[in-house]
Amino acid sequence: MKDLHELETACGYSFQNKQLLRQAMTHSSYANEHRSQHMKDNERLEFLGDAVLEVISSEFLFREYPDMPEGDLTKLRASIVCEPTLALCARELNLGTYLHLGKGEERTGGRGRDSIVSDAMEALIGAIYLDGGFANAKEFVHRFIMTDIEHKKLFYDSKTILQEIVQRDRKGAEISYHLIGEEGPDHNKRFVVDLLIGGKMEGRGHGRTKKAAEQEAAYQTILKLNGKGIQVGHVPKEH
């Protein structure tokens, strides 16, 4: 586990109350194992950070996409603040390496689990909000979450977008996903999935669940088709 001073440097914010940062990086499994120390876990901060993130992301999208209807704004926001994309943002900060985890979570690969690192990301937002106010939380969210929106949208909607492409350009072709292997020990498995279109292998994905591997395979296939000049449809552009 890394020094939390490094995390402050990485995220560009120095806490006045260091205990808030420690709490944001404390998983419930660790707090439960150290009850005698009366440690607080990050679940309440996660609750707060989730609400702060929703307000900041909503305002950002409202201003950046003035002509986008409400339904599309809602879908776009969902693609940015969902667990897999928040986990991607958390990994840019190597957030998993700063977490206090219980022994069981440590053994079973908790530092790399999307649910744990995405929750820690929201807890960190909540901690920054409490320590430094809305402006600092907003700056953090804009810097580390409201970026590369086009690719986050593609990643989140990859299976649906690919289905639309195939229906439009390869009428009658069937998309199928095939589990071809599993890697790693039982407590930290990674699944490997091949994606076929009309019986032809077009993409491969890896993930900690079969669903995540399928999503990655669809995403990689979209990028491949896009590289061949095939239009992927309307994807909001990052400004």
N, C-alpha and C positions, 0 to 999 in steps of 0.2 A: 504494500500500500504506500502510495506516494505522500509526500509532505503537502499539506493543504496550502502552504504559501505558494507552491508551484501552480496550484489551481487558480489562486487569485491572480497570478501573473498571466496565466493562459486566458482567463475570461475577462481580463482587463478591469477588474473591480476589486478594490481592497476593502474588506469588511471592518467596520468599526467594532461590531460585536462578533468576535470570532466564534462564539458559541453557536450562533445561528448557522454559520457555515458547517461546523462540526455536526450539528443536528441534521442539516440537509444531506449530509453524506453518511448518515447512520441508518442502516436498514433495520427493520423491526427484528430480524433474526439476531442481530448483534445486541440490540437493546435488551431483548429477552434473555440472552445469555449473561448479561451484566446488570441484572436488576438491582443488585446490592449497590451499584454505583448511581442508581436513579437516573440512568441515561434516557433521553428522549429520542424517539425515532423520527423519521422524516415524513410520516404519513400526513400529519396536519399541515406541514409546509407544502406538501404535494397538493393537497386540497386547495390551498390558497393560490399556489403557483398556477394551477390549472385555470382558475378564474381570471387571474391577471393575464395569462397567455391568451385566453379567449378574447379579452377586451383589446389587447394590443394587436393581435393578428387581425381581428375584425376591422379595426380602424385602418390598419395598413392596407388591407385589400380594398376597403371602401374608397380610400383615396387613390390607390394605384390603378384601379379598374372602374372608373366612373360610369361606364356604360354597361357593366355586367349586371344582369338581373339577380335578384336576391337568391333564387334557388342555386344558381351557378356559384355565387359567392360562398354559400353554405358548403357546397361540395368541395370547393377549392380550399376553404379553411380546414375542412375535415382532413384533406390530403396532407396538409402541412402539420397539423397537430396530432395526427394519429400516432399510435405506439411505434410502428416501424420507422417512420420518418423522424420522430423525435429521438429514437435510438441512434439513427444515423448522425443526427446533430450532436448527440452526446459523445459519440465516438470521435468526433473531430476534436473534442476537448480531452479525450481519453478518460472520461468521467468514471468509468468502471474501476480504474486503477486507484481512485481516491476513496472508494467506498469502504465503510466499516461493515463487514458481513459476518454473520454467524458461521461457525465451522461447517455446518451442513451445506449452506449456500455456497460457501467457498469451495467445498469439495465437488459440488455439482455444477460448477461453471457459472455461478451467479453473476460474476463480473462482466460476462458477455451476454447475459440474457436481456432481450429487448425490454421486457416488462420492468425489470429492475432499473436499468439505466435510463429508460424514458421517465420513470417515476422520479428518479434522482434529478433529472433535468428540470422537471416541474418544481421539485422541492427547492432547487437552487434558485429558480426564478422567484419563488415565494420568499426565500431568505433575502435575496437582493432587494425585493420590494419592501420588506419590513425594515431592513437596515438602511437603505439609501433612498427609498421613495420610488414613485412611479417613473420618474424620468430615467433613473439608472436601470430599472427593470426593462423599460422600453428600449434603451440603448443596447442592452444585452440581447434581447429578443430579436431586434433588427439585425444585429451583427451575426448571431449564431443560428437563428431559426428562419427568419424571413429572407432567405437567400436561395438561389438556384431553384426558384419556384417551378420552372418548367419541368425539370427532371423529377422533382418531388411529386408533381401531378402525374407524370408518366408512370412513376414507380407505384404510386398508390392505386391508380386505375389501370395498371398494365394489362390485366386479363380482359377487362371490358374493352379497352381501346384496341387490343389485338383482335378481339372477336369482331369489332366493327370494321377493321381494316380487311380482314379475311372475307367477311360477308360482302364487302364492297368490291374488292379486287380479285378474289378467287372464289367466286360463287360456287357453292356446293362442296368446297373443301372443308374437311373436318379437322378441328384442332384437338389433339389428344396429349395428355401428360402421362409419362411413364416413369415410375420410380425405378432407377437402375442401380442404386446402391446406397449404402449407409457408411459413414465414416466416423471414427472416434469411438470412445467407450460409451457404455449405456447411459451414463449420467451426463454426457456431453456430446450427443450424437449430432451429426450433420447429414442431411438427406440430399441425394443427388437426383435430379429429375431432368429427363429429356423431353423437349416439346416437339411434337410432329405436326406438320400441316399437310394434309392429304397423304399421309404415310411417309413424308420426307422429314428427316430431322433438321430442325431450323434453329434450335437454341437449347442451352443447358443452364440449369440453375442449381444453386446450393443454398441450403437454409437449415435452421435449427428445427423447423417443422416442415412437413410435406407441403403445406399451404404456402409457406414462405419460399420454399424452393420453386414451386410452381410460379409464384409471383415474379421471382428473379428470372426464371426462364422466359416468361412472357416479356419482361422488361428488356432483356438482352435481345430477344427476337425483334422487338419494335425498333431498337437501335440499329440492328442489322438491316431491317427493311428500309428504315429511314436513310441509311447510308447508301442504299441502292436507288434513292430518289423517290421512294414510295411515300406519299404524304400520310402523316399520322393523324390528320384531322385537326380540329381546333384545340390548341393547347395554349393557355394564357402565357404570354411572354413576360419575362422578368424585365423590369425597367432599371 
